[in-house]
Amino acid sequence: MSYYLNTRGLLSSKPEVNFVMYFESLENDFRRVSQILGLENFQLPVRNKSN
């Protein structure tokens, strides 16, 4: 069984979701979450880029 920390800092068996990112808009969604978390200059790394 997996346990998660909820928004109140307590252990829970159910995750709480505040934001859903989609692969089709991953870069924009990641930028938005970074802004929410105060990571203004944080960029998503690119790995195994296709041609």
N, C-alpha and C positions, 0 to 999 in steps of 0.2 A: 504494500500500500504506500502511496506517495502522500506526503504532507506538504502544505504550502503555508507561507505566512500571509495572512490576510491584511487588509488595509489598516487594521487596528494592532498589527504586530502579534496576533495570536495564531497558533497552529490550527489549520483547518484541513479537512480531507478534500475540500472542493476549492479549485482555484477561482479567484475573482479576476475578471477581465475588465480592464479600463480602456483598452485600445486594441483593435484588430488590424494587423497589417496584411496587405494582399501582395502576392508576388508581382502582379501586373503593375502595381504602383509602389513597389518596395522602397525605391529611393526617396520618393516624396513622403511616404508614411514614416520611414526611418528618420528623415529630417524633422518631421513634426514631433515625433516622440523625443528626439534629441533636444529640441527646443523646450518641450515640457519639462524635461529633466535638467535643463540648464546646461546642456552640453553643446553650446552653439557651434563650435568648430570641429565637432566630432563627425567623421565621415565613415560610411560603410565601406569596408575593404572590398576590393575586387579580386576574386580568385578564379582561376581557370576560365578566363575570358575567351569566348569563342570568336572566330573571325567573322 
